[in-house]
């Protein structure tokens, strides 16, 4: 089971790395989480350099893909050659987008007719792409989910785990990363946000 986190130049560390950390709480054999980028290395909005673990082609074949956000997302969607490499298909993949990652899904035609969540900066760009933006942290329609706000990346990660492995595994992963003394609050909030969207039912990895 391969989960790819699309991470572009100028990426937001919170969006890519929080999801990476939570998703890697799953220790099922064959479970793999990768930073997928168009180049061998990408630099974050704050100067952190990451080495890609997977290509965009590999991401297009992954079981689940999370599109991270960053300060250069409008340049990403304007790059026709780069966008052409993203062969994403919700009929065979779980697809999630974090903040400005929703703009990528919108430009790929994957948010047609459904509302999305995104951050406040990206909201007008997503709306200009013809997508209604909700005032909430997370929404999913079938196999496509979007989250708004950096710390909402925990909900995307929990949704992916719940869908691919199971609800209890999602609870366990959230419990592990939540602050001491607040674990139950974090788990309850996360599950409250994703449970209405856990359809189809979770499937075993």
C-alpha positions as CSV (number, residue, x, y, z in Angstrom):
1,X,0.0,0.0,0.0
2,X,1.7,3.2,-1.2
3,X,0.7,6.7,0.0
4,X,2.4,9.5,-1.9
5,X,2.5,13.1,-0.6
6,X,3.0,15.5,-3.5
7,X,5.5,18.1,-2.4
8,X,6.6,20.9,-4.7
9,X,9.1,23.7,-4.5
10,X,8.1,26.2,-1.9
11,X,6.1,23.6,0.0
12,X,4.6,24.2,3.5
13,X,6.5,21.9,5.9
14,X,3.4,21.5,8.2
15,X,1.3,20.2,5.3
16,X,3.6,17.6,4.0
17,X,5.4,16.5,7.2
18,X,2.5,16.3,9.7
19,X,0.7,13.9,7.3
20,X,4.0,12.0,6.7
21,X,4.5,11.5,10.5
22,X,1.0,10.4,11.2
23,X,0.7,8.1,8.2
24,X,3.9,6.4,9.2
25,X,2.4,5.3,12.5
26,X,1.0,2.4,10.5
27,X,3.4,-0.5,10.6
28,X,1.5,-2.9,8.4
29,X,3.8,-4.9,6.0
30,X,3.9,-3.3,2.6
31,X,2.7,0.1,3.9
32,X,4.9,2.8,2.4
33,X,4.6,6.6,2.7
34,X,6.6,8.7,0.3
35,X,7.4,12.4,-0.4
36,X,6.8,12.6,-4.1
37,X,8.3,15.5,-6.1
38,X,9.0,16.6,-9.6
39,X,12.7,17.0,-8.9
40,X,15.2,15.1,-6.8
41,X,15.1,17.9,-4.1
42,X,12.6,20.5,-3.1
43,X,13.1,23.5,-0.9
44,X,10.3,24.6,1.5
45,X,8.9,28.1,2.0
46,X,11.2,28.3,5.0
47,X,14.3,26.9,3.4
48,X,14.1,23.3,4.4
49,X,15.4,20.9,1.7
50,X,13.9,17.5,1.3
51,X,15.0,14.6,-1.0
52,X,12.2,13.1,-3.0
53,X,11.4,9.5,-2.2
54,X,9.2,9.0,-5.2
55,X,8.6,10.5,-8.6
56,X,5.3,12.0,-9.9
57,X,4.9,9.0,-12.1
58,X,5.2,6.7,-9.0
59,X,2.7,8.9,-7.2
60,X,0.2,8.6,-10.1
61,X,0.3,4.8,-9.5
62,X,0.0,5.0,-5.7
63,X,-3.0,3.8,-3.7
64,X,-3.5,7.2,-2.1
65,X,-2.2,10.6,-3.0
66,X,-2.1,13.7,-0.8
67,X,-1.4,17.0,-2.6
68,X,0.5,19.2,-0.3
69,X,0.5,23.0,-0.5
70,X,3.0,25.8,-0.7
71,X,3.7,29.3,-1.7
72,X,4.3,28.4,-5.4
73,X,1.1,26.4,-6.1
74,X,-0.2,28.8,-8.7
75,X,3.1,28.4,-10.6
76,X,2.7,24.6,-10.3
77,X,-0.8,24.6,-11.9
78,X,0.4,27.0,-14.6
79,X,3.1,24.5,-15.6
80,X,1.4,22.4,-18.3
81,X,4.2,19.8,-18.5
82,X,4.3,19.3,-14.8
83,X,0.5,19.0,-14.5
84,X,0.5,16.5,-17.4
85,X,2.5,14.1,-15.2
86,X,-0.2,14.0,-12.6
87,X,-2.4,11.1,-13.8
88,X,-4.6,11.0,-10.7
89,X,-7.8,8.9,-10.8
90,X,-10.3,8.7,-7.9
91,X,-11.8,5.5,-9.3
92,X,-8.6,3.7,-8.3
93,X,-7.0,6.0,-5.7
94,X,-7.8,7.9,-2.6
95,X,-7.0,11.6,-3.3
96,X,-6.6,14.3,-0.7
97,X,-5.5,17.9,-1.0
98,X,-4.1,20.2,1.7
99,X,-4.8,24.0,1.5
100,X,-3.6,25.2,-1.9
101,X,-3.3,21.5,-3.0
102,X,-7.1,21.9,-3.6
103,X,-6.2,24.2,-6.5
104,X,-4.2,21.4,-8.1
105,X,-7.2,19.0,-7.9
106,X,-9.5,21.8,-9.2
107,X,-7.2,22.4,-12.2
108,X,-7.1,18.6,-12.9
109,X,-10.9,18.7,-13.0
110,X,-11.2,16.5,-9.9
111,X,-13.4,18.9,-7.9
112,X,-16.1,19.5,-10.5
113,X,-19.6,19.8,-8.9
114,X,-18.3,19.3,-5.3
115,X,-17.3,21.8,-2.6
116,X,-13.8,21.9,-1.1
117,X,-11.9,23.1,1.9
118,X,-8.8,25.2,1.6
119,X,-6.9,27.9,3.5
120,X,-8.0,31.5,3.5
121,X,-5.2,32.7,1.2
122,X,-6.1,30.1,-1.5
123,X,-9.8,30.4,-1.2
124,X,-10.3,33.1,-3.9
125,X,-8.1,31.1,-6.4
126,X,-10.1,27.9,-5.8
127,X,-13.3,29.8,-6.2
128,X,-12.1,31.4,-9.4
129,X,-11.5,27.8,-10.6
130,X,-15.2,27.2,-10.2
131,X,-15.2,25.3,-6.9
132,X,-17.3,26.4,-3.9
133,X,-15.2,26.6,-0.7
134,X,-16.6,25.5,2.7
135,X,-15.9,27.2,6.0
136,X,-14.8,24.0,7.7
137,X,-11.5,22.0,8.1
138,X,-12.3,18.9,6.2
139,X,-14.7,17.5,3.6
140,X,-14.7,14.4,1.4
141,X,-16.8,13.3,-1.5
142,X,-16.3,9.6,-2.2
143,X,-12.5,9.1,-2.8
144,X,-11.6,12.8,-2.9
145,X,-11.0,14.8,0.3
146,X,-9.7,18.3,0.9
147,X,-8.6,20.1,4.1
148,X,-8.1,23.7,5.0
149,X,-5.5,25.1,7.4
150,X,-2.1,23.6,8.0
151,X,-3.1,21.7,11.1
152,X,-6.0,20.1,9.3
153,X,-3.4,17.8,7.7
154,X,-4.0,15.5,10.6
155,X,-7.6,15.0,9.4
156,X,-6.4,14.0,5.9
157,X,-4.0,11.5,7.4
158,X,-6.6,10.1,9.7
159,X,-9.1,9.8,6.8
160,X,-6.5,7.9,4.6
161,X,-5.7,5.5,7.5
162,X,-9.4,4.9,8.2
163,X,-10.2,4.2,4.6
164,X,-7.2,2.0,3.8
165,X,-6.7,0.2,7.1
166,X,-9.5,0.9,9.6
167,X,-11.1,3.3,12.0
168,X,-9.4,1.9,15.1
169,X,-6.0,2.3,13.4
170,X,-6.8,5.9,12.6
171,X,-7.8,6.5,16.3
172,X,-4.6,4.8,17.4
173,X,-2.4,6.9,15.1
174,X,-4.0,10.2,16.3
175,X,-3.8,9.1,19.9
176,X,0.0,8.5,19.6
177,X,0.7,12.0,18.1
178,X,-1.7,14.0,20.2
179,X,-0.4,16.1,23.2
180,X,-0.2,14.4,26.6
181,X,-3.2,15.3,28.7
182,X,-5.3,16.1,25.6
183,X,-5.2,12.8,23.7
184,X,-8.9,11.9,24.0
185,X,-9.9,15.4,23.0
186,X,-7.7,15.2,19.9
187,X,-9.0,11.8,18.9
188,X,-12.6,12.8,19.4
189,X,-12.2,15.9,17.3
190,X,-10.4,14.1,14.5
191,X,-12.9,11.4,14.3
192,X,-15.8,13.8,14.5
193,X,-14.4,15.6,11.4
194,X,-13.8,12.5,9.3
195,X,-16.4,10.0,10.3
196,X,-19.3,11.5,8.2
197,X,-17.1,11.0,5.1
198,X,-16.0,7.4,5.6
199,X,-17.9,6.0,2.7
200,X,-17.4,3.6,1.1
201,X,-16.7,1.6,4.2
202,X,-13.0,1.1,5.3
203,X,-11.3,-1.7,3.6
204,X,-8.5,-3.9,4.8
205,X,-5.0,-3.2,3.5
